[in-house]
Amino acid sequence: MMRSLGLLAALLLSGAAHAAPDGAANPPLTDQFLLDQIELGEEIEVRADGDLNGDGDVDTAFVVASPDERHLYVVLSYRAETDMGHQPGGDFKLEPDPLGPADLSISKGVLTIKDLTGGTTALSATYRYRAATTKDGPRMRLIGLDASVYSRTYAHDGNEMSWNVATGDTITSLLKVSQTGGRGYDKLYTRKFRQPVRTIYMEDTPEAEGELIGATKAK
C-alpha cells in the first residue's frame, strides 16, 4: 500500500533539513532521496522541478505509481532563520489507468499536470495549481481544470470542459464525430457560463470526469 503523505512528510522533514548558511541555495531533492521513500512495487513515474513558492529555490512535484495506484506529491522548499529544507505542499490521487506517464511542468509559479487515462475511451485531464499561504502553512491551490472524454478510435461523440477555478469561468463543448470523412471531431454547442468561485486545495481536487459531467449538465 502506498505510504501516506504524513509519513512522507515526516521523512522529508527529518532527512532533508539542514543549516542555512547565508546566501546559499536550498539544494533540490535528489532522485535517490525520492527513491528511498517509496516501497517495493512502486516507482517514480515522473518528476518536475521549479520555483512554486517564489523563494528562488527549487521545489519538486513527482508521481509515485504502483500497479494499482498513482499519487502526485508536491514538496516545497522552505528557509528559516536557522535551517532550510523541504516541506509538503499537497498531494492527490491520479486515475490508476494511465495511457503513458503524466506530463508535469512548472512555469511562472504554476504547476501543470496533464494526464491521459482510460482505454479506447480516454479521459484527458489538465490540472493547474499555485502555492497559497494559509495559517497552516503553504498549500497548493487548484486554479484550473480542463477535461475531455472522447474515443481514441472516433467510435462515439465526446465532451470537453475548461474551468477557470479562480474566476469560475467555464466553457463546455460537444465533440461530435466528424461527418466529413476524416478521423476527427467537430466542436459544437459551445457554452460559456460562470460557476461559484471555490477554494480547492490539492488534497480536495475533484474527479475530472465528475466535474466534466456536472458542467455539461449545468443550465
N, C-alpha and C positions, 0 to 999 in steps of 0.2 A: 504494500500500500504506500502511495506517495506520502512523504512526510508533510506535515502541516507547515504553513508559513511561520507559525510561532516557533517551531523547532529550528527552522532555517534561520529565523531572525536571531535566535539565541546563539547559534553557531557563528553567524556573521559578526555579531557584536562582541563575542568573546575572542574570535580569531582574527578579526581584521582591524581592531582599534590599535592605534599606536600614537606615540608622542607627536606633537605638531610643531616641528621646527619652523621658525619664521620664514615665510616666503616659499616654503616647499609645497609642491603639488601633492594632492592626495592620490596615491597610485591606484589605478584601476584594478578591479578584481581579475585574477588570472584564471585562465581556463582550468588549470589544475585545482584551484581552490573550489570552483564550482563543481568539478567532477568529484571532489572529495565529499560534497554534501549529498550526493544522490545515492540511491540504493541500487542493489542488484536488479537488473532488468530495466532500469531507467537510463535515459541518455539525454544529453543536451541537444535538442533539435536545432536550435538557432539562438544566437545572441546578437545584441546591438549595443553599442556604446556611444555616449554623447552626454552633453550637459542638459539635464532636465530641470534642475532647481536653481540655475542661474549663479552658481558659486564658482564657475570656471573649472571645476573638477569633473572627472568622468563618472557618470552614472551608468548603470547596466540594466538592460532588460533581457530576459532569457526564457526559453520554453523548455521545460522538463517533460519528456514523453516516456510513457511505458506502453505496453501493448493495449492497455485498457483505458488510459487516461492521459490527458495533456494539460499542463498547468503553466501559465505565464506568471513570472515574478519580476518585480522591479526593485532594484536596490539603489538607493540614493546615497551619495557621499554626504558627509557632514564634517564640520570643522568647529571645534570648541576651543576654549582658551588653552586647555592643557593637552588635548588629544584630538585626533581626527580618525575617521574610519568610514563605515558604511552602515546604513540602517534600512529596514524595509520600507518601500513606498507603496506597495499594493500587490495584489495577485488576483487572478481569476481563472476559472476553468475554461479551456477551449473545447470545441467539439472534438470527440475522440477519433473521428474517421477522416484524417487529412488526405487530400489528393496532392501530397507534396509538403515540404516544410513550410511553416508560416514565414511571411516576409515581415521583418521588423526593421524600422528605421527611426532615427532621431534627428530632427531638423528644427532649428529655431525654437527649441524648448518643447516641441511636440513629439510624443511617441505615437507612431502609427503602426498598427498591426493589420496585415492583410492575410486572410485565412480562407482557403478553399477546401471544403469538406463535402462528403457525401459519396455518390456513385455516378450513375448515368444522370440522375437528377442531382444537381450540385447546389450548394449554398455558398455564395461568396459574401464574406463579411469583412468590413474595414472599420476598425475602432481607432479613435484618436483621443489622446489623453494629455493633460497638462498637470504639472505638480501644483498643488494648492497647499497653503499654510493653514493649519487648523490648530485648535487648542491641544489636540492630541499628537501634534507633530505633522510632518509633511505627508500628504496623501495624494495619490494620482486620481484626478477627476476626469470623468468621461466628458468630452466636449463635442464628439461627433460619432455617428454610427451610420454607415451605409450598408445595405444588404440587398441581395438579389437571389432569387431561386429560379433556376432555368434548367432546361435539358441540354446536356452536352452533345446530344445527337439531334437536337431540334425536333424531338418527338412530341413535344407539347409546349403550350404557352408558359410564360413566366411572369414574375413581378419584380419590381425593384423599388427601393426606397433610399432617400438621402435625408438624414435627420441631423440638423444642427442642434445638438443638445443644449448648447449655451444660450441660444436665442429661441429655440422651439420651432424654428422654420423647418418645414418638412415638404419634400417633393416625392410623389409616388407616380409610377407609370406601369402600364401593362406592356409586357414584352410579347408581342404577337409573332408567331412563326411566319416568316416571310412567305408571301404568296407569289413572288416574282420568279420563283425557280431557283433562287440562290439559297445557300445554307446560312441562315441568319435570322435576326429578329428585327421587327419594326416596333418602334416605341410609340404607344398610343395612349390616349386618355390621361395625359399628364395632369396631375392636380397639385396645387400648392396651397398649403394651409399651415397654421401655427398651433403647436401643441403647448400645453403649460410648461414653463421652464422648471426643470427639476435638477437638483444637485445629486449627482450619481457618482459615488466613488468606485474605484476599480473593483472592490470586493462585491459590490452590488450590481455589476454590469449585467443588464438583462440579456436574455437569449435573443440573438439577432433575428432568427426566424419568427419568433413570437412577436417581436416589435414590428416586423415587416407585415405579418398578418393583421395585426391591430391597426397599423397605419393604412393599409389598403381598404379596410372596412370602415374606417373613420368617415364621418359625414360632416 
